[in-house]
Amino acid sequence: MPDSARAGEKTLAQDPEDMPADAGLVFIGHITTLWQDHHACPKSGTQAQDTCTVHLDPRYQDGLKSVESCSHLIILYWMHEARRDIIIQAPAFDSVTHGCFALRSPVRPNPVSLSVVELISVNGCTLKVRGLDCLDGTPLIDIKPYFPSNDSVPEATVGWHKQRSHPDRRSTDL
Ligand SMILES: C[S@@+](CC[C@H](N)C(=O)[O-])C[C@H]1O[C@@H](n2cnc3c(N)ncnc32)[C@H](O)[C@@H]1O
């Protein structure tokens, strides 16, 4: 297990990757983006204006029926390069640590991430989208329609984020 956790951080005794559990998850494709390394990668999809490409494995193509009618999608992806053992984390924009489940960090026991993206086009099994924040080659887990009626909660709050010690950093730094 790597031991490069920041001050105040806490790691799990056992890396979840070594634990016996299997949800039967299959990668259904992959995502190509402009970003090969973390420094270049946007911190959240809302910061990202570049077009990314979602490649669905052709065996699932029938599942795209009617997707072209959606303006926005929820894309779920697997942060394949993320550590999975830091349970309390020290984000760069705060002097206070937080649990991984209070953060949108890719570092978590199951490194599942999501973004709401704008759908630009669908061509066969290839979707062009805007609003992703993942590295080139990130595995794809799922695609869902974004329903503003169900998925938007305008009054939602994240208390610790309002009180973070470096509010000068972009509010989308999660
Ligand atoms: C803060 S996370 C947010 C992810 C997603 N939008 C969410 O909220 O669940 C985005 C960061 O994850 C990192 N990242 C992107 N792709 C990754 C990958 N395939 N493996 C590990 N880390 C990745 C990059 O540093 C990127 O800036």
The ligand as an SDF file (V2000), in Angstrom:
LIG
                    3D

 27 29  0  0  0  0  0  0  0  0999 V2000
  -12.4560   15.5290   -8.1130 C   0  0  0  0  0  0  0  0  0  0  0  0
  -12.7380   14.1650   -9.2120 S   0  0  0  0  0  0  0  0  0  0  0  0
  -14.4710   14.4200   -9.5620 C   0  0  0  0  0  0  0  0  0  0  0  0
  -15.0220   13.2480  -10.3200 C   0  0  0  0  0  0  0  0  0  0  0  0
  -16.5100   13.2830  -10.6130 C   0  0  0  0  0  0  0  0  0  0  0  0
  -16.9180   14.4610  -11.3350 N   0  0  0  0  0  0  0  0  0  0  0  0
  -17.3420   13.1360   -9.3600 C   0  0  0  0  0  0  0  0  0  0  0  0
  -17.7690   14.1570   -8.8100 O   0  0  0  0  0  0  0  0  0  0  0  0
  -17.5900   12.0210   -8.9030 O   0  0  0  0  0  0  0  0  0  0  0  0
  -11.9240   14.6270  -10.7040 C   0  0  0  0  0  0  0  0  0  0  0  0
  -10.4340   14.3830  -10.6040 C   0  0  0  0  0  0  0  0  0  0  0  0
  -10.1900   12.9710  -10.5540 O   0  0  0  0  0  0  0  0  0  0  0  0
   -8.9170   12.6780  -11.0950 C   0  0  0  0  0  0  0  0  0  0  0  0
   -9.0700   11.6150  -12.0920 N   0  0  0  0  0  0  0  0  0  0  0  0
   -9.6230   11.7310  -13.3210 C   0  0  0  0  0  0  0  0  0  0  0  0
   -9.6400   10.5590  -13.9570 N   0  0  0  0  0  0  0  0  0  0  0  0
   -9.0790    9.6520  -13.1160 C   0  0  0  0  0  0  0  0  0  0  0  0
   -8.8170    8.2580  -13.2060 C   0  0  0  0  0  0  0  0  0  0  0  0
   -9.1440    7.5590  -14.2810 N   0  0  0  0  0  0  0  0  0  0  0  0
   -8.2090    7.6490  -12.1550 N   0  0  0  0  0  0  0  0  0  0  0  0
   -7.8920    8.3680  -11.0480 C   0  0  0  0  0  0  0  0  0  0  0  0
   -8.1130    9.6810  -10.8970 N   0  0  0  0  0  0  0  0  0  0  0  0
   -8.7120   10.3290  -11.9310 C   0  0  0  0  0  0  0  0  0  0  0  0
   -8.3870   13.9540  -11.7320 C   0  0  0  0  0  0  0  0  0  0  0  0
   -7.4100   14.5020  -10.8780 O   0  0  0  0  0  0  0  0  0  0  0  0
   -9.6280   14.8590  -11.7910 C   0  0  0  0  0  0  0  0  0  0  0  0
   -9.2680   16.2120  -11.6790 O   0  0  0  0  0  0  0  0  0  0  0  0
  1  2  1  0
  2  3  1  0
  2 10  1  0
  3  4  1  0
  4  5  1  0
  5  6  1  0
  5  7  1  0
  7  8  2  0
  7  9  1  0
 10 11  1  0
 11 12  1  0
 11 26  1  0
 12 13  1  0
 13 14  1  0
 13 24  1  0
 14 15  1  0
 14 23  1  0
 15 16  2  0
 16 17  1  0
 17 18  1  0
 17 23  2  0
 18 19  1  0
 18 20  2  0
 20 21  1  0
 21 22  2  0
 22 23  1  0
 24 25  1  0
 24 26  1  0
 26 27  1  0
M  CHG  2   2   1   9  -1
M  END
$$$$
